[in-house]
Amino acid sequence: MMELIAQNMAPIMFASLVMFLLLGYPAAFALAANGLLFFLIGVELAPLSEGTITLSWPLLNAMPERFWGVLSNETLLAIPFFTFMGIVLERSGMAEDLLDTIGQLFGPVRGGLAYAVIIVGALLAATTGVVAASVIAMGLISLPIMLRYGYDRRVASGVIAASGTLAQIIPPSLVLIVLADQLGRSVGDMYKGALIPGLVLTGIYLSYVLIVSIVRPQAMPALPKEARTLGSGVTSLVVAIAAALGIFLWAKGWLAESHGNNAGILAAALAVVVVYLAAVLDRVLKLKLMSRLASQVVIVLIPPLALIFLVLGTIFLGIATPTEGGAMGAVGALALAAIKRRLSLEVVRSALASTTRLSAFVLFILLGARVFSLTFYGVNGHLWVEHLLTSLPGGEMGFLIVVSVLVFLLAFFLDFFELAFIIVPLLAPAAEKLGIDLIWFGVILGVNMQTSFMHPPFGFALFYLRSVAPRVPYLDKVTGKLTEPVKTSQIYWGAVPFVGIQILMIGLVIAFPQMVMHYKGPAIDPSKIQMELPAMPGLGGGLGGLTPLGAPGGDLGGGMGMGLPPIGSPGAPGGAPAAPAPAFGLPPIGSPGAPQPAAPAPDAGANTPGVPAPMGLGGLPPAGN
């Protein structure tokens, strides 16, 4: 019996961890306790395992070094930077301004507020990367307005919760940082790979709202005219966009020669700055060249877009690492809050406290995972998981489907950090052995983990929305009417269609890997690669001046002779003496050497005992010997 347990320690250990987590123990302590408990058991059962268990007490000496590897990991520094940036932006009121402005822009359209929530969710995802901040901000600001103007409660709840989870997949997502670290890949590559799937998912959300607004127009009515306080003026906005496009095209042509591939980015920045300055001057000087709506859209939208460029643009251009980009984003968020006069000591204190809590949470889970992995690898658990997954039918596609189903089911009980630190390190070796690109694999897992925020019982986006949605009837402060509360069942049912969309997105990323693989850049044709060796004339046709074999003078003597004439080569034409080539102080083969001092003559036909025969270049005896 004990031998059977010893030889199957890995599956028993994994099942024990799952049981600890299902019983509700904190993930960090469940990981560490499970690792230490099975280390003790493994050391005692090692003699009975027939070599399956390789644990011993001295192995614990490796634990401090493993902990130090976590503490000194510079990649994970990006997590507190991006968290701090997101919380400061949320406190600065940027979400309120964006929702109000874009809601006014799309107000005349059916479902306009839903479109606004999704677009603002994508913008907040690209600036904050924090799901909680996005869902809570939009729940506090948008949900009362949507209920006021007759939106279906399930549609409104689902749109807000789903839009907040875009922060999981649109860079600079915290989960992408963790996945890149666990998979041993660049965070910048992970961001590049996830960008298009994130935008495609946003587009599918918008398409769903369009379909619902056509099929069930009463579920998402347009804003009444009296609610559109900024009035009309879309024509003015179109003119401003056209002007920006014209400036971009002109500047790109002007900068193309001097800045090459970066000309497009610099031209876009110039166009945006010009339009922004025009809108600010129009408002300050009261020129009334732009409508109120156009001016508000430009002034509200461009600062967060500039912050997105400051963070993601510098990472994608290779100017900054993700950690440096996060630091610049944190400073930029403080600057935006100061410009809006909403930066205070209380805002900074609150942001620092929240950032410290999240960072400590991540760090403790990582340390617990290090303890668990030391024991799990010692019982050959990684080989058990790898063999289990690589022997699945269907090869690469079968592996991806089974892993996607597994992660989707585990997401009912584990949050995304626990999935990233516990499950991903077990899956990565098998994926790499099957030849799966780990950036592509990481993006598939990222989209899959997004569902962990949307389905019960641990759908954190649903919990965040429940915490700010009205629980009892209340009087609307604008209309004065009694408004019914939002039931928990309505929040859950509203999330179901968006969970289906996220599952569809997982299938799209698996079916069309090029959505992610573009991060590698254009493919290189090996047949077109040319290598040129620089000429080295100072060596007189030596190492740097090789001539092709078979060409005149193309034998090895001409190429490797270090300036010596080829052995047996004909003399100069016309019987003229050949020009001497540099010989690095050695006489040409067959020519008389320099006068040597007299030496005692040895016995005829014998060499002097103990003295080797004189050798020439390359170990050959001198000519004439």
N, C-alpha and C positions, 0 to 999 in steps of 0.2 A: 504493500500500500504506500509506504513512504517513498519507495523508488518511483512509483507512478506519479506521486505529487512532485517529486524532485524533477522529473523529466517533463512535466507540464506546468512548470512554475510561471511561465510567461502569460498564458491565457488566464490562469488563476489570479495573477497579480492585476491584469487589466480588468477582469470582472470585479475584483475587489474595489478598484478605484471607482468604477461606475457606481457600485453600491454605495460607497462613501458619498459621492456627489448627489445621488438620488435621495439620500437621507438628509441632505441639506447642509452638510458641513461646508465651510468656506473652501473654495478650490485650492488656495495656496496651502492651507494646513492639511487638507485631504491628500494632496500630492506629496508633501514632505513626510507626513506620518505613514502613508502607504509605502513610500520608498524606504524609510528606516525600518519599518516592521518586516518587510520582505527581505531587506538586507540581512537582518538578524537570522531569519528563517533560512535564507539562501546559504549563508556561511555554514550553518549546521548541516544542511542537506547536501552540500556540494560533493562529499565523497560518494553519495548514492546516485548522483545524476549522470554518471557515465560521460563526464566532460561537458554536459549541457550548461552547468552553472560554473562560472569562473570568478565568483566572489571570494574575497578574503579580507580580513580585518585591515591590513595595510592599505587597501584600496580607499579607505575613508580619508587618507591623507591627501587625496586628490580633490576633496571637496572645497577647501579654501581657494584653490586655483580656479575651480569652476565658478565659484561665487564671484571671484575677481573678474572673470571673463564677462559676467553680466554687468557688474558695476562699471567697468571700463569701456563698455560698448557705446561708441559715439553715435551710432545710428539711432539708438533709442532716445538720445537727447532731443530728437525732433518732436517726440510726443509731448513733453511739457511745453515746448515753444508753441506748437499748433493749438494745444488746449488753451493756453493763456490767450493766444490771439483770438480764438473763437469766443471765449467768455467776455473779453473786453469789447469785442464788436457787438455781442448780444446786449451788453449793458449800455453801449453807446447809442442805441436806438436805431441802428442801421436797418434792422429787419422791419421796424414800424414804417420808416420812410419808404423802403422798397415796396412793401405790401400796399401801402396807400397809393403810391404813384402808379405802380403797374396795374393795380386794381382799377384805378381811374382810366388808365389807357385802354384796358380790355373791357371796361364796364358796359359799353353799349352792346356787347356780344353775349349771346347765351353761354353760360358757363364761364364768363369773363373772370369772375373771382377765383374759380378753380384753376384756370390758366395762370392767373397771377400767382397763386400759391405754389404751383409746380415750378414756375420760372424762378420765383424767389427761393424756393427750396434748393434748386440747382445752384443759384448764386451763393446762397449761404453755405452750401456744401463745399463750394470752391474757395470760400474764404475762411470758414471755421473748421470744417472736418469733424464736427461734434454733433451727433444725432440729438442728444438731449436738448441742446441749446436751440436747434432748429425747430423741433417739434413743439417745445414749450412756447417759444416766441410766436410761432404761427398759430398755435392753439389759443393763446391769449388775445392775439390781435385779429385774426381772420375769422375764427369760429363764431364769435358774436355777430359779426357783420353778415356772414353767410346765413346764420339762423334768422337774422332780422329781415332779410329779403327773400325768405322762403326756400332756401336750399334744403334738399332732402338730407336728413341727419346722417344717414349711412354714407351717402356720397361725400358729404363735407368731411366726416371723420376719416374716411378712407384716404381721401386726397391729402389731408394734412399729415396723417401718419406716414403714408408712402413717400411724400415729398421730403419729409425729414430724414428718411433712411437713405436718400441719395448721398448723404454725407459719408456713407459706408464705401461707396464705389467711385465717386468723383474725387480726384486728388484735390487737396492734400489729406486724404483719409487716414485716420490713425490705424485702421485695420490693415491698410496696405503697407504701412511702415512695419508693423509687426510681422505680416506675412513675408515681406522681403527679407527681414532679419532671420526668420525661422527657415526660410528656403535657401538662405545664403546667396541672395541676389541683390542687385543694386536697387535702392529705393527709387532712383530716377527712372530706371527702366520699368519698374513696376507702375510708376505714375504714367509714363508714356503709354504703356500697354492698356491701362484701365481707362484712359481718357475717352476713347471712342465708344467702348461699351457703355460708359456712364452717360454719354450724350444720346446714344441710341435708346437707352432705357428711359431717359427723360422724354424723348420723342414719342415712345410708345405710350407713356402716361398721358401725354397731350392728346394723342390719337384716341385713347379710351374716353377722355372727357368729351372730345368732339362727337364720338359715336353716341354717347349717352345723351348729349345735348340735342341730338337729332331724333333719337328713339324716344327719349323721355324728356321733352323740353320743360315740363313743369317741375322736374327735379333740380334744375339749375337755371333759374330765370336771369335775364339781363338786369343790370342795375337801373332803377328808375332815374329819370332825368334829374330830379331834384337831388339825388345822391351824388351826382357827378359834379363836385364842387370846382374842379379845374376846367370845366367846360369842354369845348371841342378844340380843334387845332391840330389834327393829325397831319394836315397838309404841310404845316410849318415844320413838323418833325421829319416828314419825308424829304423836304428841301434840305434840312440840316444833314440828314444821312447822305443825300446825294452830294452835298458839298464836301463832306468828309471823304466820300469815295473818290471824288475828283482830286482832292489834295493828296490822298494816298497814292493814286496812280501817278501823279506828277512827281511826288517825292521819291517814289520807288525808282522811276526812270533816272532821276537826278542822282540818287545815291548808289545805283547799281554798280558803277565802275569802282567807286572807292570803298564800298562796304560788302560787296559780293552777296553771299547768302543771307546776311543780316539786314539787307536793304529793306525787305518787306516788313520786318518787325519794326525797324526804326521809322519807316514811312507811316505805318499804322499808328505808332505812338505820337508822331507829329500831327497827324490828322485829328486824333482824339483830343490832343491838347488844344489845338486851334478851335475846335468846335466847343470845347468846354469853356475856354476863355471868352469866346463870343457870347455864350449863354450867360456867363457871370456878368460880363460888361453890359449886356442887354438888360439884365435885371437891376444892376446897381445904378446905371445911368438912365433907366426907364426909357430906353429907346423904342420898346415895343415892336422890335423887328421879328421876334419869335412869340408864339402864343404861350400862355401860361402853362399849358399842358406840355408843350415841347420843351420849354425852358426847365420845367420841373423834372422831366424825364432825363434830360441830359445832365443836370446838376446832381441828381440823386444816383443815377446809374454809374457814372464814370468813376467816382472814387473807389467803390468796391471792385470795379473792373481793373483799375490801376493797381489795387492791392493784389488781385489775382495775378496780374502780370509780374508784379514785384516778386511774388512767391514762385509761381509755376514757371513763368517766363524765364527767370534766371536759372531755374533748375534744368529746364529743357534745353536752354542754350549752352549749358555746361559752365555758366559763370559761377554758380554757387552749388554746393551740396545741399541735400534736403535739410540737414541740420542748420546750415547757414541761411537757407531760404526761410525756415521757420523762425529763426532769430530776426530776420528782416521783417517778416510778417508781424511778429509781436510788436516791434517798434512802429511799424506802419499802423497797426490797430490803435496803439496809444496816440499816435499823431491824429488819426481820424477822430477819435473820441475827444481829443483836445480841441480840434477845429470846431466840433459841434458843441463845445462847452459842456461836455458831459463826463469829463475826466476828473475824478476826485480821488481822495485817499481811500474812501470806502470802496469805490469800484476796484481799485488796484488790490486792496486787501482781500476782497471777496474773490477776485480772479486768482490771486496767489493761493488762497486757501483751497479752492476747488482744484487748481492745477496740482497742488501738493498731494491732495487725497487721491486723485486719479493716478499720478505717477507712482505713489507708494503702493497702490493696488496692483498696478502692472508689475512693479519690481518684486513684490512678494510672490505673485504667481510665478514669475520667472525663476526665482530662487527655489520655490517648491518644485517646479518642473525639473530643475537641475538635479535635485535629490532623487526624484522619481526616475529620471532617465539614467542616472548612474547605476541604480539597481536593475532597471529594466534591460539595459544593455548587458549587464553582468549575467543575466539569466538568458541571454540571447533572444530577448523579446523582439528586437528589431529584425532579426532573421526570420522569426516566426511570422511577423506581420508582412514582411517582404515576400516570403514564400506564399502566404495566404492570398495576397493581392495579385502577384504576378502570375499565379496559376489560374486566374479567372478566365472563363471563356470569352472570346471576342477581342483579345489582345488590348491594344491601347484604348479603343472605343469602349469595350466592355469594362475596363478599369475605370474610365472616367464616369460612366453611367452608374456603376455600383458605388463609387466614392461620392458622387453627387447625391444619390439616394441616402447613403449613410450619413453624410453631413446634414442633409435636410432633416432627417429624423432626430439626430442628436441635438439639432438646434431647438427642438421643442423643450429640452431640459438644460442645455448649456448655453451661456452667452458667448459672444464672438471671441472674447479674450481667452476664455477657457478652451474653446475649440482650436484657436490658433496656437496655444502653448502646449496642448495635450495631444491633439489629433494630428496636426500638420507635421510635426517632426517624425511621426510614424509613417505618414503617407509619402513624404518627399523621396526617401531612397527608392521605394518601389516605382514611383513615377519616373525618376531619373533612369532607373534600370530599363524601363520600357521605352526610353528615348523621347519622353514627353518634355517639351520646353517648360521649364519651371515658372517662367513669367506667365505664360498662358495658363498653366495649372493654378498659379496663385490668383489670377483674375477670376477663373471659374469658381474657386473657393470663396473669393471675396463677394461675388454676386450671390453665391449660395448662402453665405453667412448673413447676408442682408435680410434673408427671410427670418432669421432668428429674432429680429426686431418686430416682426409683423404677425407671428402666429402664437397662439396661447400654448402653454400657460406662462411662458417667460417672454412674451412679446413686449420688450421694454418700450418701444415707441407707443404701444397701446396704453401702457401704464402711464407714460409721461402725459399723453393726451387726456387720459382719465383724470389725472391730478388737476388739470386746469379747465376741463369741460364742466359746465353747470350740472349739479346733481339734483337741484330742486328748482321748481318754477321761480322765475325772477321777472322783474319789470324792466323792459328795455329802456335805457336812458335816453334814447333818441325818439322812439315812437311812443313810449309810455305804455305799450301793450304787454300783457302777461305772456311770457315765452316759456314753452315747455322745456324741461331739461333734456340732456342727452343720456340715454341709457347705455350701460356697459355692453349689452347685447348689440346695440346699434353700432358701437365702435368696432366690435369684433366682426360683425357681418360686413361692415364697410371695408374692412381690410382684406376680405377674401378675394375679391377680383384682382387686387394688386399683388397678392401672393401668387395668384395664377400668372400674372404678367411677369413676375420675377422668375418663376419656373420656366416660362417661355424664353426669357432672356438667357438663362443657363443653357438651354438647348441651342440658342442662336450662337453663343460664344463657342460651344463645342463644335457646332456644324460649320462655322465660319471663323477658323482660327486667325485669318488674316486681319480681323478686327483688332487683334492684340499683337500679332507678329510684326506689324509695321514699325515697332520700336527698334528693330534691327537695322532699319534703313534699307536702301535698295540693295538687291542681290548683286554680288560681284561674280563676273564670269572669269573663272581661272584661266581660260584660254587666251584672254586678252591682257594678262599680267605680263609686263616686261621688266626685266632687271638689267640695269646698265652699271658696269663697273667703271669707276673713274680711271682715266689714264694716269700713269705715273712715269712721265718721261725722264725723271731724274735717275731711274734705274736702268736706262738704256735698253728698253725692251725686256725688262725683267718681269717681276710678278704682276705689276699693273698693266703691262703691255702685251698680254697674251694675244697671239694671232691664231686664227682657226687652224685646226689640224688639217693638213692637205693643201693649205695655201702656201705660196712660196715663203720659205723661212718659217713654216708653221709646225716644224717638229718640236719635240719637247726641249731640244737643246736651245732653240730660239726663244722659247717662252720661259724656261726655268733655269737658264744658264747664268743668271745673275750678272749679265753683261758679257759673258764669254761667247765667242763665236761657236756655232754648232760644230759638233765633232764631225770631221770629214766633209765639211762644206767647201764648195769650190772657192777659190780666191776671187779677188775683185776682178771685174771684167778688164780685158786688155792686158792682163799680166801685171797690172799695177798692184803695188802692195796694198793690202787691205788696211783700212784705218783701224788702229787699235781700239778695242772696246774696253771700258772700265772693268777691271777684274778684281776690284777690292783688294789690291795688294798681292794677288796670286799671279804667277807667271802663266801664260797660256800653255795648254797641254802640248807637249812636244817641243817647246822652245827651251833654250838653255836658261837655267836659273841664274840668279844673282850669284856673284862669287861668294863662296863659303870659306870659313876658316879651315885650315888643314886639320885633319883628324888622323889618329893612328890607324893605319890600314889593318883590317882584320885578316885572319887566315883566309886563304883563297877558298872560295866555295862555301864559306860558313859565316853566319851572322855572329855578332858578339853575344855571348851568353847573357840572358837577362835583359837585353835591349831589343825592343821590337823594331822590325824593319820600318824605315820611314814611309809614311803614308801621304798620299796626295789628297786632292779635293774629293770629298764624298767617300773616303775610305779606300780609294784606288791607289795602287803604288804609282809613284811618279813615272812619267814616260821615260823609257830608256833603261829602267831597272830590269 
